[in-house]
Amino acid sequence: MVPYICWGFCFRHFFLGHLPLFEDAISYADHIRFYTDNLSHGVYPLWDPTWCDGAPNDFFLRRIGDANPLLFLIVLLKWFGVSSSTAYLIFLGVYYFLAGWAFYLIARLLLVDRFFAFMAYVLLLFSSWGSEIFYNYIIIIFLPIIWFFYFLLSFSRKAQRAYFLGICFCAGMIVTTYIPFFFLTIMVVFSFLCALFYWHELSDFLKRSLGFFIKNKVFTILCICFLLISCIPGLLFYKESKSGDFVLPGRHSGADSSSAIAVGLDNVASGDIISHGYFDRILDNHTHLDMGDIYLPYVFFLILLTSTFARAYKLIFFLLFNILAIALITVTSAAGVHRFLYEHVIIFKFIRNIYYFFWLAILPMGILLSVAAFKSLLESIDRSSKKAYWLLYIIACHLIFIFFLRGHQEVLWGAWTAIGISLLYFLLYFFCEKKISYLIGFCMIFLAVFIQSAQVYESLSGNLFRVQKNVEIREHLNVASAPLAKMDIYYSSSLFAILVKYIDPQVLDDYRGHKLMLYDNVVPCEDNTAFLKTLQLAMANNANIAFVPRSESTPGNWVSKQSASLHADNDPITSGKVSVVSFDANTWVLRTHLADNQFLVINDNYNLGWHAFINGHPTRLFRANFSFKGVWVPAGDSKIVLRFSDPKEYIFRFFLIGLFAGTFLYLLVLLKRNRTSNV
């Protein structure tokens, strides 16, 4: 817990709200807050009215893993009065703590000794993973992956219900996201190399597992059913991604799949591990460290250097080959492995940021490898009859590292301190009793890592403060002269994306400024670029004409009132004709008071999932003005209800949330029983 508290101190500027989130972390924070805010009011948001004038929300729900019971931590904190932003930051911190805890437990299983597990834990904790959670979203994927492997390794040693349920629960969390393909790739490589390096152990594991399944038939079937149910949202989303309801034009460009979430090969290549150049400051220039740059405490490199001639055993080779295999996939432009997989293995058509494999697998496995090598070094020293030679070698390694760093500029004093503490630890190990060196070693390793990392992260925070200030100044100076530009569409309704492409930005922005509009005249239109020019003119003039597709309506729905006003009523709330009774992500409830029949357009994107009711009776919902929703409203007083999707969908989604929450609680009970029985 002490190292984690110190880590929190290093990133206090984020947790205190002095520094904002960056890059993809912003988007994920917004969508998680949107989801949890709605959930806290009993609303499951299948529609997001705030995103590009409305879009199906399942894409973002799949990105965050909506069934994750840990998201209820945010809901709980909000219930106690904590702000949404603070609640999310606490959630991030807890998530990172849980990921680090799982990594410690894995290191304990593989390396046995607490000291080496602790070393692996602090190296991961104070690596650039610590800043990565404020930069992108992969901690959401990393947590269930790292716990999955902990439960898998535990189950391989002792087949118990808690561990098997943990495997299924973590796998379920992973498959509820739309990108479980990182995990699948890591798991396939891991399984193949297990069969290669640990064939006899794997054979025994499969036999024990079969015995467990036979002995616990009902429990096994229930766990498998849980996992199969967990796959349903992802499968439905994949089906929806081929329907054409939504688009992701940037990432889908060049893809050879009809699914909107497929990625073109060029887009993948732009996200490989080499193209980003994140390694250029790994051993120097920590004063100029930026978000996303790779940072590892120098203790990591020192133990690798000093362990060069230590005995290499099976675990080291196993980890090394996992790293090399996954690294070959990440260098898309420098090796042909990824292109082959992209062309022949369908899951690789959906992986965009391929360099995330570094964070999810290469970095944690690299840390485990280095600490395993360090353990082997100490064992080699203990067995050796010529300890003086080992001491001279270790001193030489530190001198070489110092000489190497002297050729770099702006090396922080914390780096020199880390090297000094590392050398002091080895001297202590050689000249003091093992019991003393073992106890003091925890403190020395932690200090060597923390002192350097604290200074590095303080420097990073200073850089971010300067960047933030420069951005604010630049935006302030360019406000008046900024040219009008079309919206950069990442994800939206396919119809809205066409509007953005063809309608003048100023005209479209002015039109979108009116959420509700009343028209007297409705005319048919064709879905082509010529019509979009007519639509732009009508929008610009606020013409009293709404357009509905000729192919989706009948002449009885087309009305022309020659005596009507030339302009549409673009503020019917102020005129008293329309009032909003209630509104949430999935529902509009309106009341109208009209002197004559009129056509109401709600400038929220049309989708086949929306249904309209007037005075409790179903009514026709039109696609109006190319992309929005429209409905004919009768004269007099009426109550209009617009509702997205159907009750069965909401029942299933809430059932899934309850299923995951119940399974999580039962998992905690089983783990508690295991711990009690082992005491």
Secondary structure by P-SEA (a helix, b strand, c coil): caaaaaaaaaaccccccccccccaaaaaaaaaaaaaaaaaacccccccccccccccaaaaaaaacccccccaaaaaaaaacccaaaaaaaaaaaaaaaaaaaaaaaaaaacccaaaaaaaaaaaaacccccccccccaaaaaaaaaaaaaaaaaaaacccaaaaaaaaaaaaaaaccccaaaaaaaaaaaaaaaaaccaaaaaaaaaaaaaaaaacaaaaaaaaaaaaaaaaaaaaaaaaaaccccccccccccccccccccccaaaaaaaccccccccccccccccccccccccccaaaaaaaaaaccccccaaaaaaaaaaaaaaaaacccccaaaaaaaaccccccccccccccccccaaaaaaaaaaaaaaaaaaaaaacccaaaaaaaaaaaaaaaaaaaaacccccaaaaaaaaaaaaaaaaaacccaaaaaaaaaaaaaaaaaaaaaaaaaaaaaaaaaaaaaaaaaaaaacccccccccccccccaaaaaaaacccaaaaaaaacccbbbbcbbbbbcccaaaaaaaaaaaaaccccccccccccccccbbbbcccccccccccccccccccccccccbbbbbbbcccbbbbbccccccccbbbbcccbbbbbccccccbbbbbbcccbbbbbbbcccaaaaaaaaaaaaaaaaaaaaaaaaaaaaaaaac
